[in-house]
Every structure is written in structure tokens, then in C-alpha cells.
Amino acid sequence: MFRFTHIRLENWRNFAEVDVDLQRRGFLIGPNASGKSNLLDVFRFLYDLVSVGGGFQEAVRKRSGVSSIRCLAARRYSDIAMCVHIGSDENVSAWEYELRFNQDNLGRPTIKLERVARQGSDILLRPDDQDNVDSDRLKQTYIEQVYANQPFREVANFFSSIRYLHIVPQLIRDPDRSIRRHDDPFGGDFLEQIAGTPDKTRNFQLKHIVFALRVAVPQLEEFELWRDNRGTPHLRGRNSHWRKGAWQTEDQFSDGTLRLLGLLWAALNGSGPVLLEEPELSLHPEVIRFIPQMFARIQRQSGRQMLISTHSSDLLRDEGIGLDEALLLLPRTEGTSVCPASSFSEIKSLLEGGMSLADAVIPRTRPEHVEQLTLFGE
């Protein structure tokens, strides 16, 4: 199964420059506002390029325009650029996709370079002669156009398989959550997504999810999809300590239960890369400790790539996390740098001395002068 094997960025949000390999599982570790969400957003941008109703112009518009995307540290060379390698462990660069863009004098996003390579040989390179004659063509990528992307449809399909879900429990509890929402990454239409899944697939996945939820919520006895008299889908559960016959729906579930539910659904639903933000939120530390092992098992079964942002030392105490899987985001004066933990000899020495990965890397992402928070209110 394909995955992202390498990413290179220029002038993307927090990042003046990024050039780093990616593993099948990656943990993005950094302080607040270092750019963990912005790094995951690169892959969401690629998804938006090829999604129904999306495309290059819409992907930029959703991010409030080129000026909002461009790194504040950009100086003379202000183009925004991304290049991803797609492949496998045996063939790390089966495909390359590169996009470079800026804006014209009217502030409209315009493509400066679009390139697709297969096995190291370019099969698309723009601008081409037709683009030079008609510059309006550079307002759209070829990757988003079905009639143009046939030679590299495999790349477009891979981008469309990317999944991002960062559940906001309050949205799931909103009875009108799904109105005018489709494929909402924050869970506004999450229950509609579950209800729209074919029955056999949905029941199979919910069965596995219930088993996992019982680990975190031991008293859970039953869990099912249910529609009210308006046809609105709900998830309802029954716990052993409730009175017989009592059901509760998602509006009465805890934040932790809803977030774990979303996390498990995202991991099981789909086949492409899955992007997860801070899966530890609202969960018990002992549950968090076993999330990496759960991800590892899912990967062994499905082969899906998982890219995960986290602050959690509990999550990073798992001994199965490799140094190349841990990517440290370190803010600098000219933008955030991204480096695998394996590039720091000090971290290697600490691990060889018996220290856990969490104890070795979390202090490196500690905000300077954080102790001054204790002075608040004086």
C-alpha cells in the first residue's frame, strides 16, 4: 500500500523550509503554535485539490488566500511550494507530486509550477506551451481535472483517500449538526457518515469499536446506530450500572467517549493515510498509553499510514515508537524546523542510558520560561 515517504515545503505557514522523510507511522511533537496542525494541513490541502467541490482555487480560499498561507519569514522568494514522494518501503519514490504557487496582481492564486514524476521521470511539467498562451489555465491544477489527470490518476486517487477527523464533541451533540455540512473534519456530520456507510461494513466496524470502547468504558454493554422519528441518526448505548432498559444517546456521552469513538472510526474507515490531532484529549492516561500499540496493530492489518500530532508524554512512553517516527517541531526566529528524533545524538544517548522517548523529547519542546505562568494574577 502506498504512503507518503518524503515531504518538502517552502513558505508554508509556520515553515520556511521542510525536508524530511516520513514513516508509516509519524508522531508530530512540538510546543503550542509550533505548526503541528499546519503540517497536517499540507495533506488536507492535497485532499482538497482532488475532492468533489474542491480544486486549487477552493483549497486556497478555504485557507483565506495565499497571503494567509505564506510563511511570515518569506522574503525575496515568496512562492509557496510543496513536493511529496509517494511509494512503499521497497520503492520510496514511485510517484512525486510538486506544486508551486503564488498570487497575481489581483490577488488570485496562480500556479507557478506543477510537476508529476513516475519512477523519477517527469510525465507532467507545467507551465507548458498552452499555459503560456492562456495564463488563465494556471488557475487550475491538472491533478484536479479528470480529463487531464488520467496518466497519473493513481496519485489523484491516493490524495482522495486521505482522511482527517478531529472530533469536536459539541458538534456531534448538536441536533442540527449535519445541516449544510458534508465530510466535516470536525465531526459535524460524523453520525451521518456512519449512517451512510453500507450496513455490513458499518456493523463490522461498530462491533470492533464497541470492543475497544469497553476497555475505556468497562460498564458499556450495548452500542448501536439508531434513528429518531425525524430520521436523524444517533448513537446510543446502554451501561450495566443503569436501570434496565435505559439508553443514552450521544448528547449524554462524555467528551472522552465521543473522541475515542471518532478516533477508532477514522482508524478503521478507509484505506489511505489518516491524520489525527492530539488523540489523547479527554482520555485517561492509562488509555492513552496503549493508543500507539492499537495504531500499530491497525497498521499491520490495513497497511494505512498514520500521522499523529501530540503533546502527550503518556502516549510517547510506548517502547515501540522508533526514533524516525518521532518528528520534532522546533520554533526558530525564521520559522519552525522539522527534524526526526534520530537526528539528535543527545536523544540517542539518553535512550541508550535507559530514558524513555517521552522523557528525552518532551523537554526539547518545552516553551521557554513556562514557569512564568505561575506569576499570572500577581
ZAMARGU-4260 file (C-alpha; in steps of 0.2 Angstrom, whole numbers, plus 5000, padded with zeros to 4 digits):
<rodrens>
0) 5000/5000/5000 | 5006/5017/4995 | 5011/5030/5008 | 5019/5047/5009 | 5038/5044/5010
5) 5045/5061/5010 | 5039/5079/5010 | 5047/5095/5006 | 5040/5113/5009 | 5044/5131/5006
10) 5035/5145/5014 | 5020/5135/5020 | 5013/5143/5036 | 5025/5141/5050 | 5038/5133/5039
15) 5050/5142/5029 | 5058/5126/5024 | 5055/5107/5027 | 5064/5092/5020 | 5060/5076/5029
20) 5057/5058/5027 | 5040/5050/5033 | 5037/5033/5040 | 5022/5023/5040 | 5018/5030/5057
25) 5023/5048/5062 | 5021/5057/5078 | 5022/5076/5077 | 5029/5083/5093 | 5031/5101/5097
30) 5025/5116/5108 | 5009/5125/5106 | 5009/5136/5090 | 5024/5127/5083 | 5014/5121/5067
35) 5008/5103/5071 | 4991/5106/5064 | 4999/5117/5049 | 5010/5102/5044 | 4995/5090/5044
40) 4986/5103/5034 | 4998/5101/5019 | 4990/5084/5017 | 4972/5091/5019 | 4977/5103/5006
45) 4981/5089/4994 | 4965/5081/4998 | 4955/5097/4994 | 4964/5098/4977 | 4955/5082/4971
50) 4939/5082/4982 | 4922/5084/4975 | 4918/5103/4975 | 4936/5107/4979 | 4951/5111/4967
55) 4965/5123/4968 | 4956/5139/4970 | 4944/5132/4983 | 4958/5124/4993 | 4967/5141/4994
60) 4951/5150/4998 | 4947/5139/5012 | 4963/5144/5020 | 4959/5163/5017 | 4971/5166/5002
65) 4989/5165/4998 | 4994/5179/5010 | 4987/5169/5024 | 4996/5153/5019 | 5013/5161/5016
70) 5026/5159/5029 | 5029/5176/5038 | 5048/5173/5036 | 5046/5173/5017 | 5057/5186/5010
75) 5063/5188/4992 | 5057/5171/4986 | 5039/5171/4991 | 5032/5156/4981 | 5023/5143/4992
80) 5029/5126/4987 | 5026/5108/4992 | 5033/5092/4985 | 5028/5074/4991 | 5035/5057/4987
85) 5023/5043/4987 | 5028/5025/4987 | 5032/5010/4998 | 5046/5003/5009 | 5053/4994/4993
90) 5050/5009/4981 | 5050/5025/4991 | 5048/5037/4975 | 5036/5028/4964 | 5027/5045/4962
95) 5032/5063/4965 | 5020/5077/4965 | 5026/5095/4966 | 5016/5111/4966 | 5022/5129/4967
100) 5010/5144/4968 | 5008/5162/4972 | 4996/5176/4968 | 4994/5188/4953 | 4992/5207/4954
105) 4973/5205/4958 | 4977/5193/4972 | 4971/5177/4963 | 4980/5161/4966 | 4990/5156/4951
110) 5001/5141/4948 | 5020/5143/4945 | 5024/5125/4944 | 5015/5109/4943 | 5025/5093/4941
115) 5022/5074/4942 | 5035/5061/4940 | 5034/5042/4939 | 5049/5032/4944 | 5060/5048/4944
120) 5054/5053/4926 | 5043/5068/4923 | 5027/5065/4915 | 5019/5082/4918 | 5028/5099/4919
125) 5019/5115/4919 | 5018/5129/4913 | 5018/5121/4896 | 5016/5129/4879 | 4997/5130/4881
130) 4998/5138/4898 | 5010/5151/4891 | 4997/5156/4878 | 4982/5156/4890 | 4988/5161/4908
135) 4970/5158/4915 | 4974/5139/4913 | 4986/5141/4928 | 4971/5144/4939 | 4968/5126/4940
140) 4979/5111/4943 | 4979/5096/4931 | 4978/5084/4946 | 4960/5090/4950 | 4954/5088/4932
145) 4948/5071/4927 | 4951/5074/4908 | 4969/5079/4912 | 4975/5068/4926 | 4972/5051/4918
150) 4991/5047/4916 | 4993/5050/4935 | 4975/5046/4941 | 4984/5034/4954 | 4991/5050/4963
155) 4974/5059/4962 | 4965/5043/4970 | 4978/5042/4983 | 4976/5060/4988 | 4957/5057/4989
160) 4960/5043/5001 | 4967/5054/5014 | 4956/5055/5030 | 4957/5069/5044 | 4945/5068/5058
165) 4947/5079/5074 | 4931/5076/5083 | 4923/5091/5092 | 4911/5083/5104 | 4899/5099/5105
170) 4896/5097/5086 | 4891/5079/5087 | 4879/5083/5101 | 4871/5097/5091 | 4854/5090/5084
175) 4856/5101/5068 | 4874/5096/5066 | 4873/5089/5048 | 4864/5104/5040 | 4874/5111/5026
180) 4889/5100/5031 | 4897/5087/5021 | 4913/5077/5026 | 4916/5089/5040 | 4933/5086/5048
185) 4927/5091/5065 | 4913/5079/5066 | 4898/5090/5062 | 4891/5076/5050 | 4900/5062/5059
190) 4884/5052/5063 | 4878/5055/5045 | 4894/5047/5039 | 4892/5032/5050 | 4874/5030/5044
195) 4879/5032/5026 | 4891/5018/5027 | 4885/5001/5020 | 4876/4991/5033 | 4888/4976/5033
200) 4904/4987/5034 | 4896/4999/5047 | 4891/4984/5058 | 4908/4976/5057 | 4917/4992/5061
205) 4905/4996/5076 | 4907/4979/5083 | 4926/4981/5084 | 4924/4999/5090 | 4912/4993/5104
210) 4925/4980/5110 | 4938/4994/5111 | 4926/5006/5120 | 4923/4993/5133 | 4941/4994/5138
215) 4940/5013/5141 | 4922/5012/5147 | 4921/4995/5156 | 4902/4996/5160 | 4897/4998/5142
220) 4885/4984/5137 | 4877/4989/5121 | 4881/5001/5107 | 4871/5004/5091 | 4866/5016/5077
225) 4848/5022/5079 | 4837/5035/5070 | 4824/5046/5079 | 4806/5050/5072 | 4814/5063/5061
230) 4826/5051/5053 | 4841/5059/5062 | 4854/5047/5066 | 4861/5044/5083 | 4872/5033/5093
235) 4865/5026/5108 | 4872/5015/5122 | 4867/5006/5137 | 4878/5003/5153 | 4877/4990/5166
240) 4875/5002/5180 | 4860/5010/5173 | 4842/5004/5176 | 4836/4990/5165 | 4831/4996/5148
245) 4839/5014/5150 | 4848/5020/5134 | 4858/5036/5132 | 4862/5045/5116 | 4877/5054/5110
250) 4871/5070/5119 | 4874/5062/5136 | 4891/5053/5131 | 4907/5060/5139 | 4919/5070/5128
255) 4932/5056/5130 | 4920/5043/5124 | 4915/5053/5109 | 4933/5057/5104 | 4938/5039/5106
260) 4924/5034/5095 | 4929/5046/5082 | 4947/5041/5083 | 4943/5022/5081 | 4931/5026/5067
265) 4944/5036/5057 | 4957/5022/5060 | 4945/5009/5053 | 4936/5018/5040 | 4946/5020/5023
270) 4962/5014/5016 | 4973/5029/5014 | 4983/5040/5026 | 4974/5045/5041 | 4978/5062/5050
275) 4975/5063/5069 | 4977/5078/5080 | 4980/5075/5099 | 4971/5059/5101 | 4975/5060/5119
280) 4962/5074/5123 | 4949/5069/5136 | 4956/5052/5139 | 4963/5043/5154 | 4982/5042/5155
285) 4981/5023/5155 | 4971/5023/5140 | 4982/5035/5131 | 4997/5023/5134 | 4990/5010/5124
290) 4985/5020/5109 | 5002/5018/5099 | 5000/4999/5101 | 4982/5000/5094 | 4988/5010/5080
295) 5002/4998/5076 | 4990/4983/5076 | 4979/4993/5064 | 4993/4996/5053 | 4999/4978/5052
300) 4981/4973/5047 | 4977/4988/5035 | 4994/4995/5030 | 4987/5013/5032 | 4999/5027/5036
305) 4996/5037/5052 | 5002/5054/5055 | 4998/5060/5073 | 5001/5076/5082 | 5003/5075/5101
310) 5009/5084/5117 | 5006/5068/5127 | 5021/5061/5137 | 5010/5046/5141 | 5007/5042/5123
315) 5026/5043/5119 | 5031/5031/5133 | 5027/5017/5121 | 5043/5007/5118 | 5038/5003/5101
320) 5040/5020/5094 | 5055/5022/5083 | 5066/5037/5083 | 5062/5040/5064 | 5044/5040/5069
325) 5046/5055/5081 | 5046/5071/5072 | 5051/5086/5082 | 5044/5103/5078 | 5056/5117/5085
330) 5051/5135/5083 | 5065/5147/5077 | 5066/5165/5073 | 5064/5161/5054 | 5051/5148/5055
335) 5048/5131/5063 | 5061/5117/5059 | 5055/5098/5057 | 5068/5085/5062 | 5067/5067/5066
340) 5072/5062/5084 | 5086/5051/5076 | 5095/5066/5070 | 5099/5072/5088 | 5114/5062/5096
345) 5109/5068/5113 | 5092/5060/5112 | 5100/5043/5106 | 5112/5044/5121 | 5098/5047/5133
350) 5088/5032/5126 | 5104/5021/5127 | 5105/5026/5145 | 5088/5019/5149 | 5077/5035/5147
355) 5060/5034/5139 | 5057/5043/5122 | 5045/5054/5131 | 5057/5060/5144 | 5070/5063/5130
360) 5060/5073/5118 | 5046/5082/5128 | 5059/5094/5137 | 5065/5099/5120 | 5048/5105/5115
365) 5045/5114/5132 | 5041/5133/5130 | 5054/5144/5136 | 5050/5152/5153 | 5034/5142/5155
370) 5036/5143/5174 | 5031/5162/5172 | 5013/5156/5171 | 5014/5154/5190 | 5015/5173/5191
375) 4999/5176/5182 | 4987/5186/5193 | 5001/5195/5204
</rodrens>
